[in-house]
Amino acid sequence: MSEARKIGKIAREAQKLNAMVFKETNIGSSELELIHYVRHHPGTTQQEAANELHVEKGAVTKRVRSLVKKGYLICRQDIKDKRKHLLYPTEKAQTLKQSRTSIEAAFYDWLLEDLNQEEKETFLITLDKVYAKSKKESRSHFPNVMQRIQTL
């Protein structure tokens, strides 16, 4: 396994932990992902969410219905275009963020506890650099990575 894949695998383990903890709330990982997106993009449409999450609109529609019923999302008709429905998070959705963040923080704190202070500082500085580069590339829609993929 390549070194770079280990980052993704660790992130998936954190997702598994979140799913395990949230199982009793009856919220699945795909629903959590939609809630997270709507929290960051209040007033988004189902089509925009589907595009950004790279899933079918029908899947988003099904998740929205479920999350509205569970009290995590509000769906309002767009005043300008009656065919569109805008999605907004509820207060209940906002509390999920704190829970998810706390769970992930506990997991990552546990992962790092065996490192000495110098190792931890070096790792976190490196991680900040990698994260900043990743976020910048993502915000510009991955031009450099797409170029590398096309040469494969």
N, C-alpha and C positions, 0 to 999 in steps of 0.2 A: 504494500500500500504506500502510495506517495505521501510525502510529508504534508503537502498542501491539503490532501483529502482528510487528514486528521482534524483539521479545523471544522470542517463540515460535520464530521462524525461526532465531535464533542458537542456541537450545536444541536444535533439530532438527539443526543442523550439528554440534553436540557429540555428539549421538546417532549421527550418521553416522560420525564419527571413532571412537567407541567400537565401533560395529558392525564397522568396517573392522579395527580392532586385534584385536577378539575373534573375528573370522572364523576364525582358525586354531585357536581353542579349540572351534569348532563350537557356540557359544552364540549364539542369535539375540536380537534386541532384546526380543521378547516374553518369552523365557526369562529374560533379564536383569531385566526388570521384575518377574517372579514371584519370582526369587531375592531381589531387593531388598525386596519386600513381606514375604516369609517371614523375612528377616533382622530386619526391624523388628517382626514379629508372630509370633515362634516359637510353635508350638502351634496355629496357625490351621488351619481346615479348608479343604478345596478350595472349598466353597460360599462361605465368607467371602472367600476370595481372589478368586473369580469376581465376587462382588458389588462388592468394593472396586476391582477392576481393570476393572470394567464389560465383562466378557467372559462367554461361555457357559461353564457348568461343564464341558462336554465338552472345550472347548479347554484349560481348566486341567488337567483329568485327563490329557490327552495330554502337556502340558508337564511335569507332575509325573512321569509315567512316564519321559520322556526325561531329566529332570534327576536322577532317582534312579539311572537306569542310568549316567549320566555322573559320578555321585558328588557332586552339588551339594546334593541334598536327601535327607532321611530321612523316610519316611512310617511312622508308628506308629498302630496301632489305638487308638482312644479307649477307656480302661478303663470309663468310665461309659456309653458308647453304642457298641457294637460296629460299628454301621453307619458311624460316622464315622472318618476317618483324619486324624491331626494331622500337620502339616508342620513340619519343623525344618531349619535350614541346617546344612551340614557345615562343617568347617574350610576345606575347599576353596572353599565359597561365601563365607566370610569374606574369603579372600584376593582374591576378585574385587572386593570393595568397595575395597580399597586400590588395585588396578589401575585401576579405573574412576575413582576420585577423582583419582589421579595423572594420568591421561590428560586429564580435564576441567580440572584445574589447569593443565597445560601449555598446553592450548588457550586458556583464558581469560587466562593470563599473556601469551601471544603476542598475543591480541587487544588487550590494554591497553598493550602496549609502546610504541606510538606516541604515547600521551598523556603530557603533562608531569605532574609531581608534583601540581600544583594541580588539573588536570583529573581526574586519577585519584582524588584524595581526594574531590572533589566528586561524581564519578560513584559511587564506592563508598558514600558517605553516602546518596545518593539511592537507590541500589540496596538498601541495608539497610532503608530506610523502606518501599520498595515490597514487598520480600520479607516483612517483618514483617506488613504489612497483608494480603498474600496468604495467609500461613500462618494468621493469625487467622480470616480469612473461610473458609478451607478447613476448619479445625477445627470451625467452627460450621455446616458443611454449606452454605455459600454463600447465606445468606438475602438479603443485600443485592444480590448479583449476580442471583439468581433473580428478585428483584422487578424489576430493570431488564429482564431478558429478557422477563418477562411483559408489559411495557408496549411491547414492540417491535411 
